Amino acid sequence: MCRALRRRKAEWSPSVRLETGLPMPLDIYARALDPLDLQLLALLEMDGRMSHARLARRVGRSRSAIQERIERLERMGHITGYTIRRGNRSAEVQAYLLVTATGANHDTLAAALQAVPEVRVCDSVSGELDLILQVQARDIAGVDRVRATVAALPGVARTRTALVMQNRFQRDRL
């Protein structure tokens, strides 16, 4: 086979055409996760630092096959990053701050709350409340400072605080 033909063949990748008519590479085309994909995701959720070689041994496949699968899962958006969970946070105080707004836009409040580093999670909810904030501070005084900061924001009508006494269990996202 001539060089030009080999080069074109190497550059070509299979693709499918979607309803838009634009070609999309097959390896990005969304497909259902098979049992091996689910097993790999579960193993990585338990230990995000597990090497491809160790993953391969655990599932009985070759390292290169697992590496390709992991890369595909990343491209498909099933794996969006790798993170750490810090241990020994027992000295910190955790609380939920329940926020009722006065017709304020949740997006505006959420943008203002992003500037408060002790606010770990901001969820917009239905019902009597508007936002539920997960707060983590060094001490009770820190939680109170966050409460005062949130209460002073324009559009906040009322806040209530619930301190976490003990975490019974915590699941990571699936």
Stockholm file with secondary structure:
# STOCKHOLM 1.0

chainA/1-174         MCRALRRRKAEWSPSVRLETGLPMPLDIYARALDPLDLQLLALLEMDGRMSHARLARRVGRSRSAIQERIERLERMGHITGYTIRRGNRSAEVQAYLLVTATGANHDTLAAALQAVPEVRVCDSVSGELDLILQVQARDIAGVDRVRATVAALPGVARTRTALVMQNRFQRDRL
#=GR chainA/1-174 SS CCHHHHHHHHHCCCEEECTTSCEEETTTSCCCCCHHHHHHHHHHHHCTTCCHHHHHHHHTSCHHHHHHHHHHHHHTTSCCCCCCCCCCCTTSEEEEEEEEESSCCHHHHHHHHTTCTTEEEEEECSSSCSEEEEEEESSHHHHHHHHHHHHTSTTEEEEEEEECCCCCCCCCCC
#=GC SS_cons         CCHHHHHHHHHCCCEEECTTSCEEETTTSCCCCCHHHHHHHHHHHHCTTCCHHHHHHHHTSCHHHHHHHHHHHHHTTSCCCCCCCCCCCTTSEEEEEEEEESSCCHHHHHHHHTTCTTEEEEEECSSSCSEEEEEEESSHHHHHHHHHHHHTSTTEEEEEEEECCCCCCCCCCC
//
